[in-house]
Amino acid sequence: MPVEGVRIGLDVGGTKIAGVALAPDGEIIARTRRATGWGAVAVIRGIAEAAQDLAAQAGAAAGQIRSIGVGIPGLVDADAGRVLHAVNLGVESLDVGPQVRALLNAPCHVENDVKAAALGAAALHGDREPMAYLNIGTGVAAGIVIDGRIWRGARGTAGEVGHLVVDPGGRLCGCGQRGCIETLCGGGAIARAWARGGAFPVRDVLDAADAGEEAAIALRDDLARGVSAAVRALVLSVDVERVVIGGGLTALADRIEPRIRQALRDDAAESPFLLSLGLDERIELLPASSPVSAIGAALLGADVAQHTPLEKEIIAHG
């Protein structure tokens, strides 16, 4: 029997598109994963094909898709459905929303992928407590959800904690500043500082640190210090109840989470004020495979407090 009111959510990354279809009650009823492609034409084609695949799996006929949501890296004008400077996709400017809407005859909402993931993480909890999603991957950024809705700030940069300076004499950041949080815990910055290549430099750094190599130990300490600084910034600036940590580096959660918690406790050891905030108790790490960005994309335009999909996908390690 055809399903009406299906919401489709797509997480468009540099190499793959991961998608889910949600039933009206928020249950995931279909999933897909496919290569992204390079350039504007290939990106739109991949989005359309992924959405069509999900609709077919869900049994949603033409006109029965309630909405299509797209989480995509880059600077997003959510009102226009346009993404700018998605360099990892070979896209300088692309009207994703209008093009997808024309191809599939369904409303299409577009949002930055980290902000979409924040919405998904909030939906997993199913409450309206202020929360942040902190993405630790190649770069570092956060999305903030207040009262069930994404908070973008005055110009859309709310949550850009990766470019808060914590060490003015530190390493040069891609943004032009020195000592940004991202230079401490971003996977790209760690790989550049390690400068030894490898398929997964952060894992290599942790392995070398475990073997006692001083340079690696320093980078490992920087990683924990950087994440701790990001968590502290989010709690102190927005007073979020929890910081959900996701992104590529969570594949190493069992090795980095204890050090992040210890760094938060160390920060608070000589500060009764920080101690009172219980920062180490406010963090949760997602499994690396958690589809929060796709879930959040599916919920764009919806009130997340009405949806609690896939609650088992969120795991507080430790």
C-alpha positions in Angstrom: 0.0 0.0 0.0 1.4 3.4 -0.9 2.7 5.5 2.1 1.7 9.1 2.2 3.5 11.9 4.0 7.0 10.5 3.6 9.9 12.8 4.4 13.2 12.2 2.6 16.5 13.3 4.0 19.8 13.3 2.1 23.3 13.9 3.6 25.4 15.0 0.6 29.1 14.5 1.3 32.3 14.8 -0.8 32.2 11.1 -1.7 28.8 9.8 -0.9 25.1 10.6 -0.5 23.5 8.9 2.4 19.7 9.1 2.7 16.7 8.0 4.8 13.0 8.1 4.3 10.8 8.8 7.4 7.3 7.7 7.9 4.9 10.4 9.3 5.6 9.0 12.8 9.3 9.5 12.4 10.2 5.8 11.8 13.0 5.2 9.3 11.4 3.1 6.5 14.1 3.2 3.9 17.8 4.0 3.5 20.2 4.5 0.6 23.8 5.2 -0.1 25.5 6.1 -3.4 28.5 8.0 -4.8 28.1 11.8 -5.0 29.7 12.7 -8.3 31.7 15.8 -9.1 30.3 19.2 -10.3 26.8 20.8 -10.3 25.2 18.5 -12.8 26.4 15.3 -11.1 25.4 16.5 -7.6 21.8 17.3 -8.7 21.6 14.0 -10.5 22.8 12.1 -7.5 20.4 13.9 -5.2 17.4 13.2 -7.5 18.4 9.5 -8.0 18.8 9.0 -4.2 15.5 10.6 -3.5 13.8 8.5 -6.2 15.3 5.3 -4.7 14.1 6.2 -1.2 10.6 7.0 -2.5 10.4 3.7 -4.3 11.6 1.7 -1.3 9.1 3.5 0.9 6.2 2.9 -1.5 5.6 6.6 -2.0 4.0 7.4 -5.3 4.3 10.7 -7.2 2.7 13.4 -5.1 3.0 11.5 -1.8 6.4 12.8 -0.8 5.8 15.5 1.9 9.3 17.0 1.6 12.9 16.4 0.5 15.6 17.8 2.7 19.3 18.1 1.7 22.1 18.6 4.1 25.2 19.8 2.1 28.6 21.2 3.0 29.2 24.9 2.2 27.6 28.2 2.8 23.8 27.7 2.5 21.1 30.3 1.8 18.2 28.2 3.3 15.5 30.6 2.1 16.7 30.4 -1.5 17.8 26.7 -1.3 21.2 27.7 -2.7 24.6 26.4 -1.7 27.8 28.4 -2.2 31.5 27.4 -2.1 30.9 23.6 -1.7 34.5 23.1 -2.9 34.6 19.4 -2.0 31.8 18.8 -4.5 33.2 21.0 -7.3 30.4 23.5 -6.8 30.7 27.3 -6.6 27.0 28.1 -6.6 24.1 25.8 -7.0 20.3 26.3 -6.7 19.7 22.9 -5.1 16.2 23.5 -3.8 14.7 24.9 -7.0 16.3 22.3 -9.2 15.3 19.3 -7.1 11.8 20.8 -6.7 11.4 21.0 -10.5 12.7 17.5 -11.1 10.7 15.7 -8.4 7.7 17.9 -7.9 8.1 18.0 -4.1 9.1 20.7 -1.7 12.8 20.8 -1.1 14.6 22.3 1.9 18.4 22.8 1.9 20.7 23.3 4.9 24.3 23.2 5.8 25.2 19.6 6.7 26.3 20.3 10.2 23.2 22.3 11.0 21.1 19.5 9.6 22.9 17.0 11.8 22.2 19.2 14.8 18.5 19.0 14.0 18.8 15.2 13.7 20.6 14.9 17.0 17.9 17.0 18.7 15.2 14.8 17.2 16.9 11.7 18.5 16.5 13.0 22.0 12.9 14.2 21.4 13.0 17.1 23.8 13.3 20.9 23.6 16.4 21.3 25.8 19.0 23.6 24.1 21.6 21.4 22.5 24.6 21.5 20.2 26.0 19.1 17.7 29.8 19.4 17.5 31.2 17.9 14.3 34.8 16.8 14.6 36.0 15.7 11.2 38.4 17.2 8.7 37.2 20.6 10.1 35.4 21.6 13.3 32.0 23.2 13.4 28.8 23.1 15.4 25.1 23.4 14.9 22.8 24.7 17.7 19.2 23.8 18.2 17.0 25.9 20.6 13.4 25.0 21.2 13.4 22.5 18.5 14.8 24.7 15.8 18.1 25.5 14.3 19.7 28.7 15.6 21.7 30.3 12.8 22.4 33.7 14.3 22.3 37.1 12.6 24.3 36.0 9.5 24.3 32.2 9.7 27.6 31.7 11.4 26.3 30.6 14.8 28.2 27.5 15.9 31.5 28.2 14.0 33.5 27.4 17.1 36.3 25.9 15.1 37.5 29.4 14.4 37.6 30.6 17.9 41.2 31.4 18.8 42.5 29.7 21.9 46.3 30.0 21.2 47.2 33.2 19.4 50.7 31.9 18.9 49.6 28.6 17.6 49.5 27.0 14.2 48.1 28.8 11.2 44.5 28.0 10.4 42.9 27.9 6.9 40.8 30.9 7.9 43.9 33.1 8.3 44.0 33.2 12.1 46.4 31.4 14.3 45.6 29.0 17.1 42.0 28.3 16.2 40.3 25.3 17.9 40.3 23.6 14.5 44.1 23.7 14.4 44.1 21.6 17.5 41.4 19.0 16.9 40.4 19.1 13.2 41.5 16.0 11.3 42.9 18.0 8.5 45.0 20.2 10.8 46.3 17.1 12.7 47.3 15.4 9.4 49.2 18.5 8.3 51.0 18.8 11.6 51.8 15.0 11.5 53.0 15.4 7.9 53.6 11.7 7.4 50.7 10.8 5.1 48.7 7.6 5.7 45.1 6.7 5.1 44.0 7.8 8.6 46.6 10.1 10.1 44.7 10.7 13.3 44.7 7.0 14.0 48.4 6.9 13.2 49.0 9.7 15.7 47.2 7.9 18.4 49.1 4.7 17.7 52.4 6.6 17.9 51.4 8.3 21.1 50.5 5.0 22.7 54.1 3.9 21.7 55.5 6.9 23.5 56.5 9.2 20.6 56.6 12.7 22.0 55.4 14.6 18.9 52.4 12.3 18.7 51.6 12.6 22.4 51.6 16.4 22.0 49.1 16.1 19.0 47.0 13.7 21.0 46.9 16.1 23.9 46.0 19.0 21.5 43.1 16.9 20.1 41.6 16.5 23.6 42.3 20.1 24.5 40.7 21.4 21.3 37.5 19.4 21.7 37.3 20.5 25.4 37.7 24.1 24.3 34.9 23.7 21.8 32.5 22.1 24.4 33.4 24.9 26.9 32.7 27.6 24.3 29.3 26.1 23.4 28.2 25.8 27.0 29.4 29.2 28.1 28.1 31.1 25.1 24.7 29.4 24.6 24.3 27.3 27.8 23.3 24.2 25.9 22.2 21.3 28.1 24.2 18.8 26.0 26.9 18.7 23.3 26.5 15.7 21.0 29.8 15.0 19.3 29.9 13.4 15.8 31.9 13.4 12.7 34.6 11.2 11.2 36.8 11.2 14.3 34.1 9.5 16.3 35.3 6.3 14.6 38.0 6.5 17.3 35.6 7.3 20.1 36.9 4.6 22.5 40.4 6.1 22.2 39.6 9.8 22.3 36.5 10.1 24.5 38.2 9.4 27.9 40.9 12.0 27.1 38.2 14.6 26.2 36.4 14.0 29.4 39.6 14.2 31.4 40.5 17.5 29.6 37.2 18.9 30.6 37.7 17.8 34.2 41.3 19.2 34.2 39.9 22.5 33.0 37.5 22.6 35.9 39.9 21.4 38.5 41.0 24.9 39.6 37.8 26.7 38.7 34.8 26.3 41.0 32.7 28.1 38.3 33.6 25.6 35.6 33.3 22.7 38.0 29.7 23.8 38.8 28.8 23.4 35.0 29.5 19.7 34.9 31.0 20.0 31.4 32.2 16.4 31.2 28.7 15.2 32.0 27.1 17.2 29.2 28.8 15.4 26.3 27.7 12.4 24.3 29.5 10.7 21.4 27.6 9.4 18.4 28.6 6.1 16.6 30.4 7.0 13.4 27.6 5.4 11.4 24.8 7.4 12.9 22.7 9.0 10.1 21.9 12.2 12.1 22.5 14.5 9.1 20.1 12.6 6.9 17.5 12.5 9.7 17.9 16.2 10.3 17.6 16.9 6.6 14.4 14.9 6.5 13.0 17.1 9.3 13.9 20.4 7.7 10.7 22.5 7.9 9.2 20.3 10.6 9.0 20.7 14.3 11.5 18.2 15.6 9.8 17.9 19.0 7.0 16.0 17.2 9.5 13.4 15.9 11.7 10.9 17.8 13.1 8.7 15.1 15.8 6.0 15.7 16.4 6.7 19.4 18.8 3.7 19.5 21.1 5.4 17.1 22.5 7.7 19.7 25.0 6.2 22.1 26.7 7.9 25.0 30.0 6.1 25.1 31.7 5.4 28.4 
